[in-house]
Amino acid sequence: MHQGNLPFNGRLAVNAKGQADADNFIDIEQLLAMARRQAKTVAIVAAIGLMLGIVSLIFSTSYYTAGTSILLDDNLGKLADEPSPMPANAQTDATILSQIAILKSTELAAKVVDREKLTENATFMNPPRSLLSRIKGVAQGVMGVFRGGGKEADDTSSSAGPRMYAASILQSNLNVERQGRSFVIDLNYTSNDPVLAGRIARAYADVYLADQLDANFDATQRATVWLQGRLVDLKESSQKAALEVERYRAENGLTAAKGALVSEQQLSDLNSQFILAQAETARALAQYNQYKSILNGGPEAAVNNAAVLSDQLNASVIAPLRTRYLTISKRIQEITSRYGKDHPQAVSLRTEQQEVGRQIFQELQQATASLRNQYEVAKSRETSLRESLQKVTGETSTANQSLVHLRELEQRSQALGDLYQTYLKRYQEASQQQSFPIAKARIISVASKPTDASSPKKKMVLAASLLLGLFAGAGIGAWREFRERFFRVGEEVRAILGVKFLGYLPAVIGSSDAGTRGSSDDQGPAPRVTNMMRVAIDSPASAFAETLRNAKVAADVVLQGRESKVIGIISALPNEGKSTVAANFAGLLAANGAKTLLVDGDLRNPGLTRALSLAPQKGLVEVVVGEVPWQSAVKIDSKTKLAILPAVVPRHLSHTSELISCAGMKNFLDEARGVFEYIIVDLPPLGPVVDSKAFAPLADGFVMVTEWGVTPRPLVKSMLQAENLIAPKILGLVLNKADMKRLSQYSAYGSSEHFMDRYSSYYLDDASASGKS
């Protein structure tokens, strides 16, 4: 049987640990299955690649490559050049890259054309063209016509002349590259004529060496002439700037001693003295305020705080008095504790204590007066220094302004002098280098006439064509497999979603106008049902009907004990066939004798009502809002006694989620539960609208429909994870529109999908045939 057998352990299971571990390993069997599925694609693309390789060999032209090697040797020019400040590695790489660019340049190619008179060589100017180059030329011509630039391109080519055209041919056939990490540059030229290839390679090396000598000589000569004229200007400017400095210094009296102005030295000295005076004034004020605060507290507080001043003014007088005061106080305490405070000795001691306190207070008063005098003297000195500093500052302000301009003139004079010395040194170096016309390169391998064609290499071309074809085919196959993100087998449903897999519904072909019509009864005319909506009824022994029976068993097991079951049929996306599944599921239940009600709950797009070819006047909306009783809106199928409540949506409704979850809907379902054993509700898909989520509290369970090979797995998984009201009530999932013949390609060997042919002996009816008119 093709239905999955998985014990119920909850409606929506969490991914098991085994699944998480399986993701960390390569499934060889799955890779082999992918290879089998894409083997035909790989073989076709590989054959096409091999054929293209054979065709390219037939129409290709043989080409010969001649090469020469040039060594860049700095030792040849070390007598003429100064050492470069650049690091050795950076200097080497930059030099070699520069020489490679020169070898590839248009100017050098034009010199080779002139030397070898290539514009007069017909073989060079009109070489045979390969098939690929012809196709490329035609394509470029067509693109030029559409761009409107064909005429302009021709004009450009004619104006450039045959010399530049020949130079462009040279550049296109030239290959210049560095030999590893060495100082050797390999120059290779490719042509259909082996003699011409060797000749041009040798000419390139000779022209390069001659060009290097000419470039060195010309550059040195131009630099010498320019430096000579520049030196005259710099000398005049430097002398003029020096004279201007001395003239300005004399006019403004900016005399200096020891590198600084006299006024600046005087200002610095006054500023230092002023800072010290400020510190002395602050110190004197702090001491005066401290003594004054002690005196303000009275004689008793002055005696108690005299210890704080023991290390300051009058410390030699106050310290003995305080010691005496403390000794008397201790003696008074002893006499009082023994004989009482009225004892004559205690009275005498208190009198002596008061006298000592008065003396301490008097000494503090004298010290405070002395500190006040010190503070006034320090403040007066600070004021005097401030006035002197302001006077000197005012006198030097004008000199400072002049000094700023003087510094500017001195800097300009110094800069011009340094620049003159630099250019003088460069001029002398350039004059010496002009007498050393030495090239820094030499030829170490002379090009000869090639004997074997460098391209095309037939074996390599055929092998590469076949290999590229295989890679392209594998890439296309891998791309197709990468895009394979849909549900194909039940094992994927269980592993990814953790829900019960109910089985496959084979793809059937329906006719919109084929069907049966029952006789009229008290519930209204019987609905006209299409063959697609009656597959399970017309073919009860088919695989289609067997999958729906498995869904019924799942509902009965999970919802056992409930006399009436409300089951919603949902899908992730539109057009997955949920309405067809709902109609067939309800029809199968009714055909088996169960009292069943089929409700079209898709109020946005009542596809079930249209598919059943119903033409009702009243429907679910009118029942929910209380316009009509549900018994008046229900249609009865005469053959299966299936009750159908259609949906009539005369206009666009934007509040369908409120309708399908309102109290009227709940009351209707409560009344219907008393009559029917099964209530099958065709609900809108989860993706576009929230109606199914709103209906979730009223449903006992949901059967999810997913289209085989169309609906992405991540989409279904994310939707179920997001819908925490629907996910716990999922009874299972069916894969609709399945291609039963291709199931074995997507499953491992030993799975039920590999034995579909054996299962067919139990399926006496052909569901796909029942759907045909």
LOVEXDREN-930653 format. One record per residue (C-alpha): residue in one letter; x, y, z. Coordinates in steps of 0.5 Angstrom, whole numbers. Last residue first. Layout:
BEGIN
> A:X:Y:Z
...
This chain:
BEGIN
> S:-31:25:-41
> K:-25:23:-37
> G:-24:23:-30
> S:-26:16:-29
> A:-20:14:-33
> S:-15:17:-29
> A:-18:14:-23
> D:-17:7:-26
> D:-21:2:-22
> L:-19:-5:-20
> Y:-13:-2:-15
> Y:-11:-9:-11
> S:-7:-11:-17
> S:-4:-4:-18
> Y:0:-5:-11
> R:5:-9:-15
> D:7:-4:-20
> M:7:1:-14
> F:13:-3:-11
> H:19:2:-11
> E:14:8:-8
> S:14:3:-2
> S:21:4:0
> G:26:-1:-1
> Y:31:3:-6
> A:31:10:-4
> S:25:15:-7
> Y:25:20:-12
> Q:26:16:-18
> S:21:11:-15
> L:15:16:-15
> R:16:17:-23
> K:10:12:-25
> M:6:15:-20
> D:6:22:-22
> A:2:25:-16
> K:-3:30:-17
> N:-4:31:-10
> L:0:29:-4
> V:-4:28:2
> L:-2:31:9
> G:-4:29:16
> L:-9:30:22
> I:-6:37:23
> K:-10:40:29
> P:-3:42:33
> A:-1:46:26
> I:-7:50:26
> L:-7:54:32
> N:0:55:32
> E:0:58:25
> A:7:60:24
> Q:11:53:24
> L:6:51:19
> M:7:56:14
> S:14:56:15
> K:14:48:13
> V:10:49:7
> L:14:55:4
> P:20:51:6
> R:18:45:2
> P:16:48:-4
> T:9:47:-8
> V:10:44:-15
> G:13:37:-15
> W:6:34:-12
> E:1:39:-10
> T:0:40:-3
> V:-7:38:1
> M:-7:39:8
> V:-13:35:12
> F:-15:39:19
> G:-18:37:25
> D:-23:39:30
> A:-25:45:27
> L:-28:51:31
> P:-22:54:34
> A:-18:54:27
> F:-23:58:23
> A:-19:65:24
> K:-13:61:22
> S:-17:58:15
> D:-19:65:14
> V:-12:69:14
> V:-11:70:7
> P:-6:69:1
> G:-2:63:4
> L:-6:59:8
> P:-11:57:2
> P:-18:58:3
> L:-22:53:7
> D:-27:47:4
> V:-30:45:10
> I:-32:37:11
> I:-37:36:17
> Y:-37:29:19
> E:-42:25:23
> F:-48:30:21
> V:-55:32:25
> G:-53:34:32
> R:-46:37:29
> A:-50:41:24
> E:-53:45:30
> D:-46:46:33
> L:-43:48:26
> F:-49:53:25
> N:-48:56:32
> K:-41:57:31
> M:-41:60:24
> G:-46:65:27
> A:-42:67:33
> C:-36:69:28
> S:-30:65:25
> I:-32:65:18
> L:-35:72:18
> E:-30:75:21
> S:-25:72:16
> T:-29:74:11
> H:-28:81:12
> S:-26:84:5
> L:-32:81:1
> H:-33:82:-6
> R:-40:82:-9
> P:-45:77:-10
> V:-41:71:-6
> V:-46:65:-5
> A:-42:59:-2
> P:-45:52:-2
> L:-47:48:3
> I:-47:41:1
> A:-51:35:4
> L:-48:28:1
> K:-54:23:0
> T:-49:19:-5
> K:-54:19:-11
> S:-59:24:-10
> D:-53:29:-8
> I:-57:34:-3
> K:-56:42:-3
> V:-56:46:3
> A:-59:53:4
> S:-66:52:7
> Q:-63:47:12
> W:-58:52:14
> P:-63:57:16
> V:-64:64:12
> E:-62:71:14
> G:-58:69:20
> V:-51:72:18
> V:-48:65:18
> V:-53:62:14
> E:-53:68:9
> V:-46:67:8
> L:-46:60:7
> G:-51:60:2
> K:-57:62:-2
> Q:-59:63:-9
> P:-55:57:-11
> A:-53:55:-18
> L:-48:49:-17
> S:-44:47:-22
> L:-40:43:-17
> A:-33:46:-19
> R:-37:53:-18
> T:-39:51:-11
> L:-32:48:-10
> G:-28:54:-13
> P:-32:59:-8
> N:-26:65:-8
> R:-26:70:-3
> L:-32:66:1
> D:-28:59:1
> G:-32:56:6
> D:-35:51:2
> V:-39:46:6
> L:-39:39:5
> L:-44:35:10
> T:-44:28:11
> K:-48:23:15
> A:-44:16:14
> G:-46:11:9
> N:-40:9:6
> A:-42:14:0
> A:-43:20:4
> L:-36:19:7
> L:-33:18:0
> G:-37:24:-3
> A:-34:28:3
> F:-27:26:1
> N:-28:27:-6
> A:-31:34:-5
> A:-25:36:0
> V:-20:33:-5
> T:-23:37:-11
> S:-23:43:-7
> K:-16:42:-4
> G:-13:41:-11
> E:-7:45:-11
> N:-10:51:-15
> P:-8:56:-9
> L:-3:56:-4
> A:-1:53:2
> S:-7:48:2
> I:-13:47:7
> I:-19:42:8
> G:-22:43:15
> I:-25:37:19
> V:-31:38:24
> K:-32:31:27
> S:-39:29:30
> E:-40:24:35
> R:-33:25:38
> G:-30:19:42
> Q:-24:18:36
> L:-21:24:34
> V:-14:22:32
> V:-16:15:30
> D:-23:17:26
> A:-19:22:23
> A:-13:18:21
> V:-18:13:18
> K:-22:18:14
> A:-15:20:11
> N:-13:13:10
> R:-20:12:6
> L:-18:18:2
> T:-12:15:0
> E:-15:9:-2
> A:-20:13:-7
> F:-15:15:-11
> A:-11:9:-11
> S:-18:6:-14
> A:-23:1:-12
> P:-28:6:-11
> S:-28:9:-18
> D:-34:13:-19
> I:-35:15:-12
> A:-27:17:-11
> V:-27:20:-17
> R:-33:24:-16
> M:-31:32:-16
> M:-27:30:-23
> N:-33:27:-26
> T:-37:33:-25
> V:-43:34:-20
> R:-49:37:-22
> P:-53:39:-15
> A:-60:36:-14
> P:-65:41:-14
> G:-68:44:-7
> Q:-68:41:0
> D:-75:38:-1
> D:-73:34:-7
> S:-71:34:-14
> S:-68:29:-18
> G:-61:28:-19
> R:-56:30:-24
> T:-50:27:-26
> G:-43:29:-29
> A:-39:31:-35
> D:-39:39:-36
> S:-33:41:-33
> S:-29:35:-35
> G:-24:32:-31
> I:-17:29:-32
> V:-14:26:-26
> A:-7:26:-23
> P:-6:21:-17
> L:-7:22:-10
> Y:-1:20:-6
> G:-2:18:1
> L:-4:20:8
> F:3:22:11
> K:3:24:18
> V:6:30:20
> G:14:32:22
> L:14:37:17
> I:21:36:14
> A:22:28:16
> R:15:26:15
> V:13:30:9
> E:20:28:6
> E:19:21:7
> G:12:21:4
> V:15:22:-3
> R:16:28:-8
> F:15:35:-4
> F:18:40:-7
> R:25:44:-7
> E:28:41:-14
> R:31:47:-16
> F:38:45:-14
> E:36:38:-17
> R:35:42:-24
> W:41:46:-23
> A:45:40:-21
> G:43:37:-28
> I:45:43:-31
> G:51:43:-28
> A:52:36:-29
> G:51:37:-37
> A:55:43:-37
> F:61:38:-34
> L:60:33:-38
> G:60:37:-44
> L:66:41:-42
> L:69:34:-41
> L:67:32:-48
> S:69:38:-51
> A:76:38:-47
> A:77:31:-49
> L:76:33:-57
> V:80:39:-56
> M:86:36:-53
> K:86:30:-58
> K:86:35:-63
> K:91:40:-61
> P:88:46:-65
> S:93:50:-64
> S:101:50:-63
> A:102:47:-70
> D:109:44:-70
> T:115:46:-74
> P:116:53:-71
> K:121:58:-74
> S:126:60:-69
> A:126:66:-64
> V:132:68:-60
> S:133:66:-53
> I:137:70:-48
> I:135:77:-51
> R:138:83:-47
> A:135:88:-42
> K:137:94:-38
> A:139:98:-44
> I:145:103:-44
> P:146:110:-47
> F:150:113:-41
> S:152:120:-43
> Q:146:123:-41
> Q:146:120:-34
> Q:151:125:-32
> S:147:131:-35
> A:141:128:-31
> E:145:127:-25
> Q:147:134:-25
> Y:140:137:-26
> R:137:133:-21
> K:142:136:-16
> L:141:143:-18
> Y:133:142:-18
> T:134:140:-10
> Q:139:146:-9
> Y:134:150:-12
> L:128:147:-8
> D:131:148:-1
> G:133:155:-3
> L:126:156:-5
> A:123:153:1
> Q:128:157:6
> S:126:164:3
> R:118:162:4
> Q:119:160:11
> E:123:166:12
> L:118:171:9
> E:112:167:13
> R:116:168:20
> L:117:175:18
> H:110:176:17
> V:108:173:24
> L:114:177:27
> S:110:184:25
> Q:104:181:29
> N:109:180:35
> A:112:186:35
> T:105:190:35
> S:103:186:41
> T:110:187:44
> E:109:193:48
> G:102:191:50
> T:104:185:53
> V:110:189:57
> K:104:194:60
> Q:100:188:61
> L:106:184:65
> S:107:191:69
> E:100:192:71
> R:100:184:73
> L:106:185:77
> S:104:190:81
> T:97:187:83
> E:101:181:85
> R:106:185:89
> S:100:188:92
> K:96:181:94
> A:102:179:97
> V:103:185:102
> E:96:184:103
> Y:96:177:105
> Q:102:178:109
> N:99:183:113
> R:92:179:114
> L:97:173:116
> S:100:178:122
> A:93:180:124
> T:91:172:125
> A:97:170:129
> Q:96:176:134
> Q:89:173:134
> L:91:166:135
> E:96:169:141
> Q:90:172:144
> F:86:166:144
> I:91:161:147
> Q:92:167:152
> R:85:166:154
> G:85:159:154
> V:91:159:159
> E:87:164:164
> Q:81:160:163
> Q:85:153:165
> E:88:157:171
> T:81:159:174
> R:78:152:173
> L:84:149:177
> S:83:154:182
> V:75:151:183
> A:78:144:183
> Q:83:146:188
> P:77:149:192
> H:73:143:192
> D:66:145:189
> K:67:140:183
> G:67:134:187
> Y:72:131:191
> R:74:125:187
> S:71:125:180
> T:72:133:181
> I:79:132:183
> E:81:127:177
> Q:77:131:172
> I:80:138:174
> R:87:134:173
> K:86:132:166
> S:83:139:164
> I:90:142:167
> T:94:138:163
> L:90:139:157
> Y:91:147:158
> R:98:146:159
> T:99:142:152
> R:95:148:149
> L:100:153:152
> P:106:149:150
> A:103:148:143
> I:101:156:142
> V:108:159:143
> S:112:155:139
> A:107:154:133
> N:106:162:133
> L:105:161:125
> Q:104:154:122
> D:105:146:125
> S:101:147:131
> L:95:150:127
> V:90:144:127
> A:92:143:135
> A:89:150:136
> N:82:147:134
> N:80:146:141
> V:83:153:144
> A:79:157:138
> A:73:153:139
> E:73:155:147
> P:75:162:145
> G:70:164:140
> G:68:160:133
> N:70:167:129
> L:77:166:131
> I:78:159:128
> S:75:162:122
> K:80:167:122
> Y:85:163:123
> Q:83:159:116
> N:82:165:112
> Y:89:168:114
> Q:92:161:112
> A:88:161:105
> L:89:168:103
> A:97:167:104
> R:97:161:100
> A:93:164:94
> T:97:170:95
> E:104:166:94
> A:101:162:88
> Q:99:169:84
> A:106:172:86
> L:109:165:83
> I:105:166:77
> F:107:173:76
> Q:114:172:77
> S:114:167:71
> N:110:172:66
> L:115:177:68
> D:120:173:66
> S:117:171:59
> L:115:178:57
> Q:122:180:58
> Q:125:174:53
> E:119:176:48
> S:121:183:48
> V:128:182:47
> L:126:178:41
> A:129:170:40
> G:134:166:37
> K:140:168:42
> A:138:175:42
> A:134:178:36
> T:132:185:33
> L:126:186:30
> G:126:193:28
> N:121:193:24
> E:124:196:17
> A:131:192:19
> R:127:185:19
> Y:123:187:13
> R:129:188:9
> E:133:182:11
> V:127:178:9
> E:126:181:2
> L:133:180:1
> A:132:172:2
> A:126:172:-2
> K:129:175:-8
> Q:135:171:-8
> S:131:165:-8
> S:126:167:-14
> E:132:169:-18
> K:136:162:-17
> L:129:158:-18
> D:128:162:-25
> V:135:160:-27
> L:134:153:-25
> R:128:152:-29
> G:131:153:-35
> Q:136:148:-34
> L:132:143:-31
> W:127:143:-38
> V:133:142:-42
> T:136:136:-38
> A:129:133:-37
> R:128:133:-45
> Q:135:130:-46
> T:134:124:-40
> A:128:122:-43
> D:130:122:-50
> F:136:118:-49
> N:132:113:-44
> A:127:112:-49
> D:132:111:-55
> L:135:106:-52
> Q:129:102:-49
> D:126:103:-56
> A:132:99:-59
> L:131:94:-54
> Y:124:93:-56
> V:125:93:-63
> D:130:88:-63
> A:125:83:-59
> Y:119:85:-63
> A:123:83:-70
> R:125:76:-67
> A:118:75:-66
> I:115:78:-72
> R:120:73:-76
> G:119:67:-72
> A:111:68:-74
> L:112:70:-81
> V:116:63:-82
> P:110:59:-79
> D:105:62:-83
> N:98:61:-79
> S:101:66:-74
> T:102:66:-66
> Y:107:71:-63
> N:110:69:-56
> L:114:74:-52
> D:117:70:-45
> I:119:76:-40
> V:125:73:-36
> F:127:77:-29
> S:124:71:-25
> R:118:69:-21
> G:115:65:-26
> Q:117:67:-33
> R:113:73:-34
> E:108:74:-39
> V:107:77:-46
> N:102:74:-52
> L:102:77:-58
> N:96:75:-64
> S:91:81:-62
> Q:97:86:-61
> L:100:84:-68
> I:93:85:-71
> S:92:91:-68
> A:99:94:-71
> A:97:92:-78
> Y:90:96:-77
> M:94:102:-75
> R:99:101:-81
> P:93:100:-86
> G:90:107:-84
> A:87:110:-78
> S:82:114:-82
> S:79:108:-86
> S:78:104:-79
> T:75:110:-76
> D:70:111:-82
> D:68:104:-82
> A:66:104:-75
> E:62:110:-76
> K:58:107:-82
> G:57:101:-77
> G:55:105:-71
> G:47:105:-72
> R:47:101:-65
> F:42:96:-69
> V:47:96:-75
> G:53:95:-70
> M:50:89:-67
> V:49:86:-74
> G:56:87:-75
> Q:59:85:-69
> A:55:78:-70
> V:58:77:-77
> G:65:78:-74
> K:64:73:-68
> I:61:68:-73
> R:67:69:-78
> S:72:69:-72
> L:68:62:-70
> L:69:59:-76
> S:76:61:-77
> R:79:66:-81
> P:84:66:-86
> P:89:72:-86
> N:89:78:-90
> M:94:83:-87
> F:99:78:-85
> T:98:74:-92
> A:98:80:-96
> N:105:83:-93
> E:105:90:-96
> T:103:93:-89
> L:108:88:-86
> K:114:92:-88
> E:118:89:-83
> R:121:95:-79
> D:114:99:-80
> V:110:94:-77
> V:115:93:-72
> K:115:100:-70
> A:107:100:-70
> A:107:94:-65
> L:112:98:-60
> E:107:104:-61
> T:101:100:-60
> S:103:97:-53
> K:104:90:-51
> L:111:90:-50
> I:111:97:-46
> A:106:93:-42
> I:110:88:-40
> Q:116:93:-39
> S:112:96:-34
> L:110:89:-30
> I:117:88:-30
> T:119:94:-27
> A:113:94:-22
> D:115:87:-19
> T:122:88:-19
> Q:121:95:-15
> A:116:92:-10
> N:121:86:-9
> A:127:91:-8
> P:123:96:-3
> M:123:103:-6
> P:128:108:-5
> S:131:106:-12
> P:139:106:-12
> E:142:111:-17
> D:142:110:-24
> A:148:110:-29
> L:153:105:-27
> K:148:100:-25
> G:145:100:-32
> L:147:93:-34
> N:146:90:-27
> D:139:92:-28
> D:138:86:-32
> L:131:84:-35
> L:132:78:-39
> I:128:77:-46
> S:126:71:-48
> T:123:69:-55
> G:117:65:-58
> A:114:63:-64
> T:107:60:-65
> Y:104:56:-70
> Y:96:56:-72
> S:92:51:-76
> T:85:53:-78
> S:79:51:-75
> F:73:48:-79
> I:74:41:-78
> L:76:42:-71
> S:71:46:-69
> V:66:41:-72
> I:69:36:-68
> G:69:40:-61
> L:61:42:-63
> M:60:34:-63
> L:63:33:-57
> G:59:38:-53
> I:53:36:-56
> A:54:29:-54
> A:56:31:-47
> V:49:35:-47
> I:45:29:-48
> A:49:24:-44
> V:48:29:-38
> T:41:30:-39
> K:39:23:-40
> A:43:21:-33
> Q:39:27:-29
> R:34:22:-26
> R:40:17:-25
> A:45:21:-22
> M:40:24:-17
> A:38:17:-15
> L:46:16:-14
> L:46:22:-10
> Q:41:20:-5
> E:44:13:-4
> I:50:16:-3
> D:47:20:3
> I:52:25:5
> F:52:26:12
> N:51:32:17
> D:43:33:15
> A:42:26:17
> D:44:28:24
> A:38:33:25
> Q:34:28:22
> G:36:23:27
> K:35:28:33
> A:27:28:31
> N:24:34:28
> V:18:37:32
> A:12:33:31
> L:5:36:29
> R:-1:33:31
> G:2:29:36
> N:5:22:37
> F:1:18:32
> P:5:12:29
> L:7:13:22
> N:5:8:16
> G:5:12:10
> Q:0:10:4
> H:3:7:-2
> M:0:0:0
